[in-house]
Amino acid sequence: MNVGRMSRQKGKRGEREAAAEWERLFRVSMRRSQQYAGSPEAGSQDIIGHKGVAIEVKRREKLNVASAIDQIVEDAPEGDVPLVLHRANN
């Protein structure tokens, strides 16, 4: 498996993990968005389901917080609260 594919797989796992944890905490059904398939359903949000919240999931050892925040602020629909969820590797 090449490095790019491994990174995408890790990102998908992180998004599924974040969606499951959000569901557990807030009792709101969440799922990965369809952005990888080109669907405009969620814009560039990583997980969807909680109305009024735009979520960007980052799973990496070192996070550039300012860059992650800038990304979701730019991608969030008007009126939604932009949120970055992060977990370090391992």
N, CA, C and O atoms as a MOPAC input file, in Angstrom:
PM7 MOZYME 1SCF
protein

 N      0.86200 1    -1.18300 1     0.00000 1
 C      0.00000 1     0.00000 1     0.00000 1
 C      0.90100 1     1.23700 1     0.00000 1
 O      1.84200 1     1.31700 1     0.79000 1
 N      0.61900 1     2.20100 1    -0.88000 1
 C      1.47300 1     3.38100 1    -0.94100 1
 C      1.13200 1     4.37100 1     0.18200 1
 O      0.08500 1     4.26200 1     0.82100 1
 N      2.02700 1     5.33000 1     0.41000 1
 C      1.89200 1     6.27600 1     1.50700 1
 C      0.62200 1     7.12100 1     1.38800 1
 O     -0.05800 1     7.34400 1     2.39000 1
 N      0.29300 1     7.59200 1     0.18900 1
 C     -0.91400 1     8.40200 1    -0.00600 1
 C     -2.17500 1     7.63300 1     0.35100 1
 O     -3.08000 1     8.17000 1     0.99100 1
 N     -2.23100 1     6.38200 1    -0.06200 1
 C     -3.40400 1     5.55600 1     0.24300 1
 C     -3.49400 1     5.28400 1     1.74100 1
 O     -4.58500 1     5.31100 1     2.31100 1
 N     -2.36000 1     5.02300 1     2.38000 1
 C     -2.34900 1     4.78100 1     3.82600 1
 C     -2.84100 1     6.02000 1     4.57200 1
 O     -3.58100 1     5.90700 1     5.54900 1
 N     -2.43400 1     7.18600 1     4.11500 1
 C     -2.85800 1     8.43400 1     4.74700 1
 C     -4.36500 1     8.63600 1     4.60000 1
 O     -5.03500 1     9.03600 1     5.55200 1
 N     -4.89500 1     8.36200 1     3.41500 1
 C     -6.35000 1     8.47800 1     3.20300 1
 C     -7.11300 1     7.50200 1     4.07500 1
 O     -8.15700 1     7.84300 1     4.63100 1
 N     -6.59100 1     6.28000 1     4.19800 1
 C     -7.24100 1     5.27800 1     5.04600 1
 C     -7.23700 1     5.72600 1     6.50400 1
 O     -8.22800 1     5.55100 1     7.21300 1
 N     -6.12300 1     6.30400 1     6.94900 1
 C     -6.03800 1     6.80500 1     8.32300 1
 C     -7.03700 1     7.93600 1     8.52400 1
 O     -7.66900 1     8.02300 1     9.57700 1
 N     -7.18500 1     8.80000 1     7.52800 1
 C     -8.14600 1     9.88900 1     7.61600 1
 C     -9.57300 1     9.38000 1     7.71900 1
 O    -10.36900 1     9.89500 1     8.50400 1
 N     -9.89400 1     8.36200 1     6.92100 1
 C    -11.23700 1     7.76700 1     6.97000 1
 C    -11.50200 1     7.14900 1     8.33400 1
 O    -12.58300 1     7.31800 1     8.89800 1
 N    -10.51300 1     6.43000 1     8.86800 1
 C    -10.67800 1     5.83700 1    10.19900 1
 C    -10.89100 1     6.92300 1    11.24500 1
 O    -11.72300 1     6.77700 1    12.14000 1
 N    -10.14000 1     8.00800 1    11.13100 1
 C    -10.29300 1     9.12500 1    12.07600 1
 C    -11.67500 1     9.74400 1    11.99600 1
 O    -12.26200 1    10.08600 1    13.02300 1
 N    -12.19800 1     9.89200 1    10.79900 1
 C    -13.53500 1    10.46100 1    10.62000 1
 C    -14.60200 1     9.53600 1    11.19000 1
 O    -15.53400 1     9.98900 1    11.85500 1
 N    -14.46200 1     8.23100 1    10.92800 1
 C    -15.43900 1     7.27500 1    11.48900 1
 C    -15.37000 1     7.26200 1    13.01500 1
 O    -16.40100 1     7.20600 1    13.68600 1
 N    -14.16700 1     7.31300 1    13.55400 1
 C    -13.97900 1     7.34200 1    15.00500 1
 C    -14.60500 1     8.60700 1    15.60500 1
 O    -15.28300 1     8.53900 1    16.63100 1
 N    -14.38100 1     9.74200 1    14.97400 1
 C    -14.94300 1    11.00900 1    15.45800 1
 C    -16.46600 1    10.98900 1    15.39600 1
 O    -17.13400 1    11.44900 1    16.32200 1
 N    -17.01500 1    10.45500 1    14.30500 1
 C    -18.47500 1    10.37800 1    14.16900 1
 C    -19.07000 1     9.49800 1    15.26500 1
 O    -20.09200 1     9.85000 1    15.85300 1
 N    -18.44300 1     8.36200 1    15.54200 1
 C    -18.93700 1     7.44900 1    16.57800 1
 C    -18.87300 1     8.09700 1    17.96100 1
 O    -19.80200 1     7.95600 1    18.75600 1
 N    -17.79500 1     8.79700 1    18.24500 1
 C    -17.65200 1     9.44300 1    19.54900 1
 C    -18.65700 1    10.58700 1    19.69800 1
 O    -19.22300 1    10.77200 1    20.77600 1
 N    -18.88200 1    11.34900 1    18.63900 1
 C    -19.87700 1    12.43200 1    18.67000 1
 C    -21.26300 1    11.84800 1    18.95400 1
 O    -22.02100 1    12.38200 1    19.76300 1
 N    -21.57700 1    10.75000 1    18.27700 1
 C    -22.86400 1    10.08100 1    18.51400 1
 C    -22.99700 1     9.65000 1    19.96900 1
 O    -24.04200 1     9.83900 1    20.59200 1
 N    -21.92900 1     9.07100 1    20.50000 1
 C    -21.95200 1     8.60100 1    21.88400 1
 C    -22.18600 1     9.75400 1    22.86600 1
 O    -22.97200 1     9.63000 1    23.80600 1
 N    -21.51300 1    10.84800 1    22.64300 1
 C    -21.59200 1    11.98400 1    23.56500 1
 C    -22.88500 1    12.77800 1    23.44300 1
 O    -23.46100 1    13.19400 1    24.44800 1
 N    -23.33900 1    12.98600 1    22.21300 1
 C    -24.44900 1    13.91100 1    21.98300 1
 C    -25.73400 1    13.24300 1    21.49300 1
 O    -26.74900 1    13.90900 1    21.29200 1
 N    -25.68200 1    11.92400 1    21.30200 1
 C    -26.87600 1    11.19200 1    20.85400 1
 C    -27.45500 1    11.76500 1    19.56000 1
 O    -28.67000 1    11.87000 1    19.39600 1
 N    -26.55200 1    12.13300 1    18.64600 1
 C    -26.92300 1    12.65500 1    17.33300 1
 C    -26.28000 1    11.74700 1    16.28900 1
 O    -25.07500 1    11.50200 1    16.33900 1
 N    -27.06300 1    11.25300 1    15.35900 1
 C    -26.54900 1    10.36700 1    14.33500 1
 C    -25.58500 1    11.12600 1    13.41200 1
 O    -25.95600 1    12.12700 1    12.80000 1
 N    -24.36200 1    10.64000 1    13.32500 1
 C    -23.33000 1    11.27800 1    12.50700 1
 C    -22.77700 1    10.25900 1    11.51400 1
 O    -22.85100 1     9.04900 1    11.72800 1
 N    -22.21600 1    10.78700 1    10.41400 1
 C    -21.54800 1     9.93200 1     9.43800 1
 C    -20.53200 1    10.75200 1     8.67200 1
 O    -20.54300 1    11.98300 1     8.69100 1
 N    -19.65300 1    10.02800 1     8.00000 1
 C    -18.70500 1    10.70400 1     7.12500 1
 C    -19.47800 1    11.36300 1     6.00200 1
 O    -20.48000 1    10.82600 1     5.53000 1
 N    -19.01700 1    12.51700 1     5.57800 1
 C    -19.66600 1    13.17300 1     4.43900 1
 C    -19.27800 1    12.44100 1     3.16300 1
 O    -18.42300 1    11.55600 1     3.18200 1
 N    -19.89000 1    12.80200 1     2.09000 1
 C    -19.62300 1    12.15200 1     0.80900 1
 C    -18.65000 1    12.96400 1    -0.03600 1
 O    -18.62800 1    12.81900 1    -1.25800 1
 N    -17.84200 1    13.81800 1     0.59700 1
 C    -16.95400 1    14.69200 1    -0.16000 1
 C    -16.01400 1    13.90300 1    -1.06800 1
 O    -15.64800 1    14.38700 1    -2.13900 1
 N    -15.62500 1    12.71700 1    -0.66700 1
 C    -14.70500 1    11.92700 1    -1.48400 1
 C    -15.35200 1    11.47400 1    -2.78300 1
 O    -14.65800 1    11.14000 1    -3.74300 1
 N    -16.69000 1    11.46100 1    -2.81800 1
 C    -17.39700 1    11.04000 1    -4.02700 1
 C    -17.86900 1    12.22800 1    -4.84900 1
 O    -18.56500 1    12.05900 1    -5.85000 1
 N    -17.49400 1    13.42200 1    -4.43100 1
 C    -17.84300 1    14.60100 1    -5.18400 1
 C    -19.21600 1    15.15700 1    -4.90000 1
 O    -19.68100 1    16.03600 1    -5.62600 1
 N    -19.88300 1    14.67300 1    -3.86500 1
 C    -21.20900 1    15.16100 1    -3.53100 1
 C    -21.10900 1    16.51100 1    -2.83700 1
 O    -20.27200 1    16.68000 1    -1.94900 1
 N    -21.94200 1    17.48100 1    -3.21800 1
 C    -21.91100 1    18.79200 1    -2.56800 1
 C    -22.70000 1    18.81400 1    -1.26000 1
 O    -22.86400 1    19.87400 1    -0.65400 1
 N    -23.19100 1    17.65500 1    -0.82000 1
 C    -24.06600 1    17.56200 1     0.33800 1
 C    -23.53100 1    18.30700 1     1.54700 1
 O    -24.28900 1    19.01000 1     2.21700 1
 N    -22.26800 1    18.17500 1     1.83900 1
 C    -21.72500 1    18.76700 1     3.06000 1
 C    -20.60000 1    19.74200 1     2.77100 1
 O    -19.85500 1    20.10700 1     3.68000 1
 N    -20.46100 1    20.16800 1     1.53000 1
 C    -19.33000 1    21.03000 1     1.22800 1
 C    -18.05000 1    20.26200 1     1.48700 1
 O    -17.84400 1    19.18300 1     0.93200 1
 N    -17.19700 1    20.81200 1     2.32200 1
 C    -15.93200 1    20.14800 1     2.62900 1
 C    -15.86900 1    19.66300 1     4.06200 1
 O    -14.78000 1    19.39900 1     4.57000 1
 N    -16.99200 1    19.54100 1     4.72100 1
 C    -16.99800 1    19.02600 1     6.08300 1
 C    -16.63800 1    17.54600 1     6.07400 1
 O    -16.93000 1    16.83500 1     5.11200 1
 N    -16.00400 1    17.08500 1     7.14500 1
 C    -15.59700 1    15.68600 1     7.21100 1
 C    -16.70000 1    14.77200 1     7.72200 1
 O    -16.89500 1    13.68100 1     7.18600 1
 N    -17.41900 1    15.19900 1     8.74600 1
 C    -18.53900 1    14.40700 1     9.24700 1
 C    -19.75700 1    15.31500 1     9.37000 1
 O    -19.64200 1    16.50900 1     9.64600 1
 N    -20.92200 1    14.71800 1     9.15700 1
 C    -22.15200 1    15.50400 1     9.14800 1
 C    -23.23700 1    14.81400 1     9.96800 1
 O    -23.16500 1    13.61900 1    10.25600 1
 N    -24.23000 1    15.59300 1    10.32700 1
 C    -25.37500 1    15.04400 1    11.03200 1
 C    -25.89600 1    15.93300 1    12.13200 1
 O    -27.07400 1    15.85700 1    12.48000 1
 N    -25.04400 1    16.77900 1    12.69000 1
 C    -25.44900 1    17.66900 1    13.76500 1
 C    -25.70200 1    19.05400 1    13.16200 1
 O    -24.77100 1    19.78500 1    12.82600 1
 N    -26.96600 1    19.38300 1    13.03800 1
 C    -27.35300 1    20.64600 1    12.40300 1
 C    -26.70900 1    21.83600 1    13.13200 1
 O    -26.71300 1    21.91300 1    14.36000 1
 N    -26.16400 1    22.74800 1    12.34100 1
 C    -25.57900 1    23.96100 1    12.88900 1
 C    -24.11200 1    23.85700 1    13.26600 1
 O    -23.53300 1    24.82000 1    13.76900 1
 N    -23.50000 1    22.69300 1    13.02600 1
 C    -22.08400 1    22.49300 1    13.35800 1
 C    -21.36400 1    21.98200 1    12.11300 1
 O    -21.80500 1    21.02100 1    11.48300 1
 N    -20.25800 1    22.62900 1    11.76500 1
 C    -19.41000 1    22.19200 1    10.65500 1
 C    -18.13100 1    21.62100 1    11.25100 1
 O    -17.42600 1    22.30600 1    11.99200 1
 N    -17.83300 1    20.36500 1    10.92700 1
 C    -16.74300 1    19.66400 1    11.60800 1
 C    -15.64000 1    19.26100 1    10.64400 1
 O    -15.89300 1    18.68300 1     9.58700 1
 N    -14.41600 1    19.57800 1    11.03200 1
 C    -13.19700 1    19.15800 1    10.34300 1
 C    -12.47900 1    18.21000 1    11.29800 1
 O    -12.24300 1    18.55700 1    12.45500 1
 N    -12.13100 1    17.01500 1    10.82000 1
 C    -11.45400 1    16.02200 1    11.65000 1
 C     -9.99800 1    15.93400 1    11.21100 1
 O     -9.69800 1    15.79600 1    10.02500 1
 N     -9.10200 1    16.01500 1    12.18600 1
 C     -7.67200 1    15.89300 1    11.91100 1
 C     -7.10500 1    14.80400 1    12.80100 1
 O     -7.26100 1    14.83800 1    14.02100 1
 N     -6.45000 1    13.84600 1    12.18300 1
 C     -5.79100 1    12.79400 1    12.94400 1
 C     -4.34700 1    12.73500 1    12.49600 1
 O     -4.00300 1    12.09500 1    11.50200 1
 N     -3.52400 1    13.41400 1    13.24800 1
 C     -2.09000 1    13.46500 1    12.94100 1
 C     -1.32300 1    13.79100 1    14.20200 1
 O     -1.88700 1    14.27400 1    15.18500 1
 N     -0.05300 1    13.52500 1    14.16300 1
 C      0.77600 1    13.72400 1    15.35800 1
 C      0.90800 1    15.20900 1    15.70800 1
 O      0.72600 1    15.61000 1    16.85700 1
 N      1.22400 1    16.00000 1    14.70800 1
 C      1.39300 1    17.43900 1    14.93400 1
 C      0.34900 1    18.17700 1    14.11000 1
 O      0.25900 1    18.00200 1    12.89500 1
 N     -0.42900 1    18.99500 1    14.78100 1
 C     -1.50000 1    19.72400 1    14.11300 1
 C     -1.15800 1    21.20000 1    14.01700 1
 O     -0.76800 1    21.82100 1    15.00500 1
 N     -1.30500 1    21.75700 1    12.82400 1
 C     -1.20900 1    23.19300 1    12.64500 1
 C     -2.60600 1    23.73800 1    12.95000 1
 O     -3.47000 1    23.77400 1    12.07400 1
 N     -2.81600 1    24.15600 1    14.18900 1
 C     -4.14300 1    24.55200 1    14.66600 1
 C     -4.70000 1    25.70800 1    13.84200 1
 O     -5.85800 1    25.67100 1    13.42500 1
 N     -3.89100 1    26.72200 1    13.60800 1
 C     -4.36500 1    27.88900 1    12.86300 1
 C     -4.82800 1    27.49500 1    11.46700 1
 O     -5.85900 1    27.97400 1    10.99600 1
 N     -4.07300 1    26.62600 1    10.80400 1
 C     -4.43500 1    26.18500 1     9.46000 1
 C     -5.73000 1    25.36900 1     9.46600 1
 O     -6.58100 1    25.54900 1     8.59500 1
 N     -5.87900 1    24.48400 1    10.43400 1
 C     -7.09500 1    23.66300 1    10.53400 1
 C     -8.32000 1    24.54500 1    10.79300 1
 O     -9.38200 1    24.32600 1    10.21100 1
 N     -8.16700 1    25.53100 1    11.66100 1
 C     -9.27700 1    26.44000 1    11.94900 1
 C     -9.61600 1    27.26400 1    10.71100 1
 O    -10.78900 1    27.41400 1    10.36600 1
 N     -8.60000 1    27.79300 1    10.04500 1
 C     -8.84600 1    28.56600 1     8.81500 1
 C     -9.60300 1    27.72900 1     7.79100 1
 O    -10.50800 1    28.22800 1     7.12200 1
 N     -9.23100 1    26.45100 1     7.67000 1
 C     -9.85700 1    25.57600 1     6.68200 1
 C    -11.34700 1    25.39900 1     6.96600 1
 O    -12.16100 1    25.53900 1     6.05300 1
 N    -11.72500 1    25.09400 1     8.20800 1
 C    -13.14100 1    24.84600 1     8.49300 1
 C    -13.93400 1    26.14500 1     8.52400 1
 O    -15.11300 1    26.14800 1     8.16900 1
 N    -13.32400 1    27.24100 1     8.93700 1
 C    -14.03600 1    28.52300 1     8.90100 1
 C    -14.39200 1    28.87100 1     7.45900 1
 O    -15.48900 1    29.35600 1     7.18100 1
 N    -13.46600 1    28.62300 1     6.55600 1
 C    -13.71000 1    28.90100 1     5.13500 1
 C    -14.76800 1    27.95300 1     4.55700 1
 O    -15.58300 1    28.37000 1     3.73400 1
 N    -14.76400 1    26.69600 1     4.97400 1
 C    -15.65400 1    25.68600 1     4.40800 1
 C    -17.03200 1    25.61700 1     5.06100 1
 O    -17.96900 1    25.08700 1     4.46300 1
 N    -17.16700 1    26.14000 1     6.27000 1
 C    -18.43000 1    26.01800 1     7.01500 1
 C    -19.53700 1    26.82900 1     6.34400 1
 O    -19.31400 1    27.96600 1     5.92600 1
 N    -20.72300 1    26.24700 1     6.24300 1
 C    -21.86100 1    27.01800 1     5.72900 1
 C    -22.13800 1    28.20800 1     6.65200 1
 O    -21.90700 1    28.13500 1     7.85900 1
 N    -22.62900 1    29.28700 1     6.07800 1
 C    -22.92000 1    30.47500 1     6.86300 1
 C    -23.89900 1    30.13000 1     7.98800 1
 O    -24.91800 1    29.47800 1     7.76100 1
 N    -23.57900 1    30.56900 1     9.18000 1
 C    -24.42200 1    30.32100 1    10.34500 1
 C    -24.03800 1    29.09100 1    11.14200 1
 O    -24.45100 1    28.95800 1    12.29400 1
 N    -23.24800 1    28.17400 1    10.55500 1
 C    -22.80000 1    26.99000 1    11.29200 1
 C    -21.59300 1    27.33600 1    12.16200 1
 O    -20.80200 1    28.21500 1    11.82100 1
 N    -21.46400 1    26.64500 1    13.27200 1
 C    -20.32200 1    26.80700 1    14.15700 1
 C    -19.19700 1    25.91800 1    13.61800 1
 O    -19.36500 1    24.70200 1    13.53100 1
 N    -18.04200 1    26.51400 1    13.25300 1
 C    -16.92500 1    25.70800 1    12.76600 1
 C    -16.20400 1    25.05200 1    13.94500 1
 O    -15.96600 1    25.68800 1    14.97100 1
 N    -15.86100 1    23.77200 1    13.78300 1
 C    -15.24700 1    23.00600 1    14.86600 1
 C    -14.18500 1    22.09200 1    14.30700 1
 O    -14.40500 1    21.43400 1    13.29000 1
 N    -13.02900 1    22.03900 1    14.95900 1
 C    -11.96400 1    21.11500 1    14.58100 1
 C    -11.84200 1    20.06700 1    15.68300 1
 O    -11.71000 1    20.40300 1    16.86000 1
 N    -11.88800 1    18.79200 1    15.29000 1
 C    -11.66400 1    17.69000 1    16.20700 1
 C    -10.31000 1    17.09100 1    15.86300 1
 O    -10.03800 1    16.80800 1    14.69700 1
 N     -9.44700 1    16.89100 1    16.87300 1
 C     -8.10000 1    16.39200 1    16.62400 1
 C     -7.76400 1    15.29000 1    17.61100 1
 O     -8.11800 1    15.34700 1    18.78900 1
 N     -7.07000 1    14.28700 1    17.09500 1
 C     -6.49600 1    13.25600 1    17.93700 1
 C     -5.13900 1    12.91300 1    17.35400 1
 O     -4.99200 1    12.73600 1    16.14400 1
 N     -4.15000 1    12.82200 1    18.23200 1
 C     -2.82400 1    12.44700 1    17.78000 1
 C     -2.81500 1    10.96700 1    17.38100 1
 O     -3.67400 1    10.20000 1    17.81500 1
 N     -1.86400 1    10.57900 1    16.57400 1
 C     -1.73000 1     9.17400 1    16.17200 1
 C     -1.47900 1     8.29100 1    17.39100 1
 O     -0.94800 1     8.73500 1    18.40900 1
 N     -1.87200 1     7.04300 1    17.25600 1
 C     -1.65400 1     6.02100 1    18.29100 1
 C     -2.30900 1     6.44700 1    19.57000 1
 O     -2.24300 1     5.72700 1    20.56700 1

